[in-house]
Amino acid sequence: MKKIYILLTQTQTRFSKFLRIMTHTEYTHVSIAFDSKLEQLYSFGRRSMLFPFLAGLVKEDPRGGIFLKFKDTKCMLFEVEISNQKYAQLRKLLGDFLQEQQTYKYNFLGLVFMKLNIPLRRERKFVCSQFVGYLLEKSGTAQFEKEYTLLRPEDFLKLEQKRLIYSGPLQEYANVG
């Protein structure tokens, strides 16, 4: 058996505050990691600190970038135990994404359709929750009650096989973890 990690976060960026108002939820971002120290953390988000609309598939650093700038970022970190086969499939799917990382863009239009509860699949475009949900579904790791294009960060709280390993300021975990 192997372990993966699902990280829910809430930064204080303008975009995150906007999403929080629109969704009425505590966490507005989700990432996936393959180690408890979060050294391999992946999601869809901003590629530039200066230009938030330059966004797509990113490797995030909980000790740097946006998370370092917003030191008061709240998080919940879950551990999910999966079979070796599902883990290998998950890593392969992620590897396929990473091979063409620059061709993937953030699905801004998808946010509107999510709010309207209308599934919208767009080639090479995802928001964070769509990306993590897609990986988990396609690898057979998890099934959700709704289409992956409608998943929001709070939907990952419903994962049955998860185990909460940390809740609190991300910087406290990242500096210790």
N, C-alpha and C positions, 0 to 999 in steps of 0.2 A: 504494500500500500504506500501511496505517496500523499503529500499534502500540498494544497494550494491555498492562497490567501485572497480574500475579498476585502478591500479597503473602501469604506464609505467616508467621505470627507465633506466638510463645510468650511470654505475659506471666506474671507470678507471682501473678495473682489466684487466689483460692480455687477458683473455678469452673474456671479453666484448669488448675490443678494436679489437680483432680478428673478432668477430661477426659484429662489426660496419663496418669494412673494407669489409667483405664479403657481407653484405647486403646493404651497402650504406644508412643506416637509422640512425636517431638520437637516437632512443631508442631500446635497445636490450633485455629488460627483461619486463615481465608483471606478475603481482600478482593480487589476488582478496582478498578483505576485506569485512567485514560485519559491520564495524563501521567507522565513519569518522576520528577517532583518530588512525586508523590502528593498533589496538591492536590485531586483529585477521587477520593476513595477511598470505596468503598461495600461494605457487608456487612450481615449480621444480627448484632446484638449488643446490649449494654446501652445503654439510652437515658439512664440515670441512674447517676452515680458512687455514690450512696448505696444505691440499690435495684437490684441486679443482675437481679432477676426482671422489672423493667420493661424489656422488650427487644423489638426488632423491627428493621425496616429502618433503618439509620443511615448517615449520612455521617461517616466517621471522619477524624480529624486526627492524623497521626503526630507532630505537634509539640505536641499538647495532649491533653486528656481522659485516658483510661485509659493511653494510651501514654506520656504525660508523667509520670503518677503512677508508673508502673512503668518507670523509665528503663532497666532492665536487660532490656527486651524484646528477644528474639532474633528475627531475621527472615531470610527468603530472598526476594529479589525477582527475578521472571522477566519477561522481555519476550517478547511473542508478536506476530509480524507477521501481519496478516490483510488480506484484500482490503478495498477501500473499501466494497463492498456489505455484507460481513459486519459491518464496523465500524458502518455506518449502521443495520443491523438491530439490532445490540447496543445502540447508543445509544437506539434507539426502544423496545426492550424495557425498558431501564432507566428511560426517561422515563415509560413506562406505570406502572411500579412507583412512581416518585416522585410522580406525580400523586395517588396515594392512599396515600402513605407511612404515615399514621397508622393505616390499616386493617390493616397487616401486623404480625404478631406472631411472636415466637420460638417455634419448634416444639420445646418441651421434651419432649413425648411422643415426637416423632420420634427423639430421642436414644436412648430406650429401644429403639425398634424397629430403629434402626441397629445397636445392640449385638447384637440378636437376628438381624440380617441379614434383616429382614422389611420390604419396601418399604411405606411409609405416606405417601400423598399427602394433605395437609390443606390445604384452601382458605385462602389468604392466610397460611400459616404455613410458615416455613423456618428452618433453621439456616444458618450462614454457608456451609458447603460445598454444601448443597443449592441455595442461591441462586446462587452463582457458577457451579455446574455447570449449573443450569437456563438461565442466561443464555447460557453458551457453547454448550450443545446447541441451544437454540431459535434462536439466531442462525446456526447452522451452522458455528460457529468450531471446535468440538471434539466428538468422540464419545467416550464412555467405555464401559468394558467392563461397567459395571453401571448400574442405574437411578439417576437423579440423587438420589433420596431416600436412597440408601445411600452416597453419596459422602462421603468424609472429606478433611480437608486434605491428607493424604499422597497421595491419588489425583491431585492436581494435579502431583505430581512426575513422573507418567507422561506428561504432555502432550508429544507428539513435537516440536511446533514451538516449544517454549519455549527461551529462552536465559537462563541465569543472569547477572544483571548486578550482584548484590550479595548477600553473605551476612555477617551479623554483627549488631552492636547496631543496632536501628532508629534510635535517637537519633543515632548517628554518621552514618547515611545521611541522615536527615531534616534535620539541621542543615547538611549539605553539599549534598545532592541538590537 
